[in-house]
Amino acid sequence: MRLALYQPDQAGNVGAILRLAACLGVPLDIIEPCGFPWGDRALRRAGMDYLEIANATRHADWARFEAGLSGRLVLLTTAGDTRLDAATFRPDDVLLMGSESRGVPEAIHRRAELRVRIPQRAEPRSLNIAIAAGIALGEALRQAELWPKDGPGNRAPGCKSGAEAASGAPRRRP
Protein backbone atom coordinates (compact mmCIF):
# COMPACT_ATOMS: atom_id res chain seq x y z
CA MET A 1 0.00 0.00 0.00
CA ARG A 2 1.27 3.46 -0.95
CA LEU A 3 -0.01 7.03 -1.04
CA ALA A 4 0.80 9.31 -3.97
CA LEU A 5 0.24 13.05 -4.41
CA TYR A 6 -0.02 14.51 -7.91
CA GLN A 7 1.44 18.03 -8.13
CA PRO A 8 0.25 19.18 -4.69
CA ASP A 9 -0.39 22.91 -4.21
CA GLN A 10 -0.28 23.36 -0.44
CA ALA A 11 2.84 22.72 1.63
CA GLY A 12 0.81 22.37 4.83
CA ASN A 13 -1.28 19.57 3.32
CA VAL A 14 1.82 17.73 2.11
CA GLY A 15 3.35 18.06 5.58
CA ALA A 16 0.22 16.64 7.21
CA ILE A 17 0.14 13.74 4.72
CA LEU A 18 3.87 13.08 5.29
CA ARG A 19 3.08 12.82 8.99
CA LEU A 20 0.15 10.47 8.29
CA ALA A 21 2.36 8.27 6.10
CA ALA A 22 5.16 8.21 8.68
CA CYS A 23 2.83 7.27 11.54
CA LEU A 24 1.14 4.48 9.59
CA GLY A 25 4.31 3.19 7.90
CA VAL A 26 2.99 3.82 4.39
CA PRO A 27 5.38 4.99 1.64
CA LEU A 28 4.50 8.32 0.02
CA ASP A 29 5.20 9.37 -3.58
CA ILE A 30 5.19 13.09 -4.43
CA ILE A 31 4.81 13.78 -8.15
CA GLU A 32 6.24 17.18 -9.03
CA PRO A 33 6.12 19.99 -9.78
CA CYS A 34 4.68 21.14 -6.47
CA GLY A 35 2.95 24.49 -6.08
CA PHE A 36 5.49 25.54 -3.44
CA PRO A 37 9.26 25.34 -3.00
CA TRP A 38 10.34 22.07 -1.36
CA GLY A 39 11.49 22.79 2.16
CA ASP A 40 8.87 25.56 2.46
CA ARG A 41 8.36 26.69 6.05
CA ALA A 42 4.75 25.47 6.03
CA LEU A 43 5.90 21.99 4.95
CA ARG A 44 8.45 21.85 7.78
CA ARG A 45 5.91 23.14 10.32
CA ALA A 46 3.19 20.64 9.33
CA GLY A 47 5.59 17.70 8.89
CA MET A 48 7.60 18.52 12.03
CA ASP A 49 10.13 15.80 12.87
CA TYR A 50 8.14 13.23 10.89
CA LEU A 51 9.90 14.34 7.71
CA GLU A 52 12.96 12.38 8.78
CA ILE A 53 11.08 9.12 9.37
CA ALA A 54 8.63 9.27 6.46
CA ASN A 55 9.41 7.00 3.51
CA ALA A 56 8.84 9.66 0.84
CA THR A 57 10.00 9.66 -2.76
CA ARG A 58 9.89 12.72 -5.02
CA HIS A 59 9.32 12.16 -8.75
CA ALA A 60 10.22 14.86 -11.28
CA ASP A 61 7.00 14.27 -13.25
CA TRP A 62 4.14 11.84 -13.96
CA ALA A 63 6.12 9.86 -16.56
CA ARG A 64 8.89 9.04 -14.09
CA PHE A 65 6.38 8.09 -11.40
CA GLU A 66 4.40 5.91 -13.80
CA ALA A 67 7.56 4.17 -15.07
CA GLY A 68 8.23 2.83 -11.57
CA LEU A 69 4.60 2.14 -10.65
CA SER A 70 3.85 -1.34 -9.41
CA GLY A 71 0.47 -2.34 -8.10
CA ARG A 72 -3.00 -1.06 -8.88
CA LEU A 73 -3.52 2.69 -9.32
CA VAL A 74 -6.52 3.87 -7.27
CA LEU A 75 -7.54 7.48 -7.84
CA LEU A 76 -9.32 9.29 -5.01
CA THR A 77 -11.53 11.87 -6.70
CA THR A 78 -14.78 13.73 -6.19
CA ALA A 79 -15.69 12.39 -9.67
CA GLY A 80 -15.14 8.75 -8.65
CA ASP A 81 -17.64 6.15 -9.82
CA THR A 82 -17.15 3.94 -6.73
CA ARG A 83 -18.02 5.02 -3.18
CA LEU A 84 -15.31 4.45 -0.58
CA ASP A 85 -17.60 2.16 1.41
CA ALA A 86 -18.19 0.02 -1.72
CA ALA A 87 -14.54 -0.11 -2.86
CA THR A 88 -12.39 -3.19 -2.40
CA PHE A 89 -8.75 -2.42 -1.64
CA ARG A 90 -5.71 -4.65 -2.10
CA PRO A 91 -2.30 -4.62 -0.38
CA ASP A 92 -0.54 -3.51 -3.60
CA ASP A 93 -2.77 -0.46 -4.16
CA VAL A 94 -1.30 2.99 -4.79
CA LEU A 95 -3.81 5.58 -3.57
CA LEU A 96 -3.38 8.67 -5.76
CA MET A 97 -4.67 12.10 -4.75
CA GLY A 98 -4.79 14.95 -7.26
CA SER A 99 -3.72 18.55 -6.88
CA GLU A 100 -5.91 20.54 -4.48
CA SER A 101 -6.81 23.09 -7.17
CA ARG A 102 -6.81 21.03 -10.39
CA GLY A 103 -7.15 17.35 -9.55
CA VAL A 104 -5.48 15.18 -12.19
CA PRO A 105 -5.61 15.30 -16.01
CA GLU A 106 -8.22 13.19 -17.80
CA ALA A 107 -5.51 10.79 -19.04
CA ILE A 108 -4.68 9.91 -15.43
CA HIS A 109 -8.39 9.43 -14.64
CA ARG A 110 -8.49 6.88 -17.49
CA ARG A 111 -5.22 5.25 -16.33
CA ALA A 112 -6.59 4.54 -12.84
CA GLU A 113 -7.99 1.04 -12.43
CA LEU A 114 -10.35 2.21 -9.68
CA ARG A 115 -11.77 5.71 -9.11
CA VAL A 116 -13.06 6.20 -5.57
CA ARG A 117 -15.01 9.03 -3.97
CA ILE A 118 -15.64 9.64 -0.30
CA PRO A 119 -19.39 10.08 0.22
CA GLN A 120 -20.37 13.43 1.68
CA ARG A 121 -23.30 15.80 1.88
CA ALA A 122 -24.23 17.71 -1.30
CA GLU A 123 -23.58 21.25 -0.04
CA PRO A 124 -19.82 21.20 0.68
CA ARG A 125 -17.49 21.18 -2.34
CA SER A 126 -14.91 18.71 -1.03
CA LEU A 127 -12.89 17.55 1.96
CA ASN A 128 -9.40 18.84 2.67
CA ILE A 129 -6.92 16.56 0.89
CA ALA A 130 -5.09 15.56 4.09
CA ILE A 131 -8.37 14.61 5.79
CA ALA A 132 -9.48 12.69 2.69
CA ALA A 133 -6.13 10.88 2.62
CA GLY A 134 -6.57 9.82 6.25
CA ILE A 135 -10.13 8.57 5.72
CA ALA A 136 -9.31 6.62 2.54
CA LEU A 137 -6.00 5.23 3.78
CA GLY A 138 -7.63 4.07 7.02
CA GLU A 139 -10.27 2.12 5.11
CA ALA A 140 -7.71 0.67 2.68
CA LEU A 141 -5.39 -0.43 5.52
CA ARG A 142 -8.34 -1.97 7.38
CA GLN A 143 -9.44 -4.00 4.39
CA ALA A 144 -5.90 -5.12 3.51
CA GLU A 145 -5.14 -5.89 7.18
CA LEU A 146 -2.08 -3.64 7.03
CA TRP A 147 -2.55 -1.46 10.10
CA PRO A 148 0.78 -1.14 11.94
CA LYS A 149 1.27 -2.92 15.24
CA ASP A 150 0.81 -0.74 18.32
CA GLY A 151 4.05 0.95 19.32
CA PRO A 152 4.99 1.72 22.92
CA GLY A 153 3.48 4.89 24.32
CA ASN A 154 0.86 5.42 21.62
CA ARG A 155 -2.15 5.01 23.89
CA ALA A 156 -3.62 7.68 26.10
CA PRO A 157 -2.69 7.38 29.80
CA GLY A 158 -5.15 5.16 31.62
CA CYS A 159 -6.42 3.43 28.47
CA LYS A 160 -6.41 -0.34 28.47
CA SER A 161 -5.30 -2.45 25.58
CA GLY A 162 -7.61 -5.24 24.49
CA ALA A 163 -5.44 -7.76 26.38
CA GLU A 164 -5.51 -5.68 29.60
CA ALA A 165 -9.28 -5.26 29.40
CA ALA A 166 -9.78 -8.99 28.85
CA SER A 167 -7.46 -9.93 31.73
CA GLY A 168 -9.15 -7.59 34.19
CA ALA A 169 -5.85 -5.80 34.87
CA PRO A 170 -6.42 -2.65 36.92
CA ARG A 171 -6.68 0.65 35.10
CA ARG A 172 -3.70 2.94 35.72
CA ARG A 173 -4.34 6.51 36.74
CA PRO A 174 -1.95 9.29 35.69
C-alpha positions in Angstrom: 0.0 0.0 0.0 1.3 3.5 -0.9 0.0 7.0 -1.0 0.8 9.3 -4.0 0.2 13.1 -4.4 0.0 14.5 -7.9 1.4 18.0 -8.1 0.3 19.2 -4.7 -0.4 22.9 -4.2 -0.3 23.4 -0.4 2.8 22.7 1.6 0.8 22.4 4.8 -1.3 19.6 3.3 1.8 17.7 2.1 3.3 18.1 5.6 0.2 16.6 7.2 0.1 13.7 4.7 3.9 13.1 5.3 3.1 12.8 9.0 0.2 10.5 8.3 2.4 8.3 6.1 5.2 8.2 8.7 2.8 7.3 11.5 1.1 4.5 9.6 4.3 3.2 7.9 3.0 3.8 4.4 5.4 5.0 1.6 4.5 8.3 0.0 5.2 9.4 -3.6 5.2 13.1 -4.4 4.8 13.8 -8.1 6.2 17.2 -9.0 6.1 20.0 -9.8 4.7 21.1 -6.5 2.9 24.5 -6.1 5.5 25.5 -3.4 9.3 25.3 -3.0 10.3 22.1 -1.4 11.5 22.8 2.2 8.9 25.6 2.5 8.4 26.7 6.0 4.7 25.5 6.0 5.9 22.0 5.0 8.4 21.9 7.8 5.9 23.1 10.3 3.2 20.6 9.3 5.6 17.7 8.9 7.6 18.5 12.0 10.1 15.8 12.9 8.1 13.2 10.9 9.9 14.3 7.7 13.0 12.4 8.8 11.1 9.1 9.4 8.6 9.3 6.5 9.4 7.0 3.5 8.8 9.7 0.8 10.0 9.7 -2.8 9.9 12.7 -5.0 9.3 12.2 -8.8 10.2 14.9 -11.3 7.0 14.3 -13.3 4.1 11.8 -14.0 6.1 9.9 -16.6 8.9 9.0 -14.1 6.4 8.1 -11.4 4.4 5.9 -13.8 7.6 4.2 -15.1 8.2 2.8 -11.6 4.6 2.1 -10.7 3.9 -1.3 -9.4 0.5 -2.3 -8.1 -3.0 -1.1 -8.9 -3.5 2.7 -9.3 -6.5 3.9 -7.3 -7.5 7.5 -7.8 -9.3 9.3 -5.0 -11.5 11.9 -6.7 -14.8 13.7 -6.2 -15.7 12.4 -9.7 -15.1 8.8 -8.6 -17.6 6.1 -9.8 -17.2 3.9 -6.7 -18.0 5.0 -3.2 -15.3 4.5 -0.6 -17.6 2.2 1.4 -18.2 0.0 -1.7 -14.5 -0.1 -2.9 -12.4 -3.2 -2.4 -8.7 -2.4 -1.6 -5.7 -4.6 -2.1 -2.3 -4.6 -0.4 -0.5 -3.5 -3.6 -2.8 -0.5 -4.2 -1.3 3.0 -4.8 -3.8 5.6 -3.6 -3.4 8.7 -5.8 -4.7 12.1 -4.8 -4.8 15.0 -7.3 -3.7 18.6 -6.9 -5.9 20.5 -4.5 -6.8 23.1 -7.2 -6.8 21.0 -10.4 -7.1 17.3 -9.6 -5.5 15.2 -12.2 -5.6 15.3 -16.0 -8.2 13.2 -17.8 -5.5 10.8 -19.0 -4.7 9.9 -15.4 -8.4 9.4 -14.6 -8.5 6.9 -17.5 -5.2 5.3 -16.3 -6.6 4.5 -12.8 -8.0 1.0 -12.4 -10.3 2.2 -9.7 -11.8 5.7 -9.1 -13.1 6.2 -5.6 -15.0 9.0 -4.0 -15.6 9.6 -0.3 -19.4 10.1 0.2 -20.4 13.4 1.7 -23.3 15.8 1.9 -24.2 17.7 -1.3 -23.6 21.2 0.0 -19.8 21.2 0.7 -17.5 21.2 -2.3 -14.9 18.7 -1.0 -12.9 17.6 2.0 -9.4 18.8 2.7 -6.9 16.6 0.9 -5.1 15.6 4.1 -8.4 14.6 5.8 -9.5 12.7 2.7 -6.1 10.9 2.6 -6.6 9.8 6.3 -10.1 8.6 5.7 -9.3 6.6 2.5 -6.0 5.2 3.8 -7.6 4.1 7.0 -10.3 2.1 5.1 -7.7 0.7 2.7 -5.4 -0.4 5.5 -8.3 -2.0 7.4 -9.4 -4.0 4.4 -5.9 -5.1 3.5 -5.1 -5.9 7.2 -2.1 -3.6 7.0 -2.5 -1.5 10.1 0.8 -1.1 11.9 1.3 -2.9 15.2 0.8 -0.7 18.3 4.0 0.9 19.3 5.0 1.7 22.9 3.5 4.9 24.3 0.9 5.4 21.6 -2.1 5.0 23.9 -3.6 7.7 26.1 -2.7 7.4 29.8 -5.2 5.2 31.6 -6.4 3.4 28.5 -6.4 -0.3 28.5 -5.3 -2.4 25.6 -7.6 -5.2 24.5 -5.4 -7.8 26.4 -5.5 -5.7 29.6 -9.3 -5.3 29.4 -9.8 -9.0 28.8 -7.5 -9.9 31.7 -9.1 -7.6 34.2 -5.8 -5.8 34.9 -6.4 -2.7 36.9 -6.7 0.7 35.1 -3.7 2.9 35.7 -4.3 6.5 36.7 -1.9 9.3 35.7 
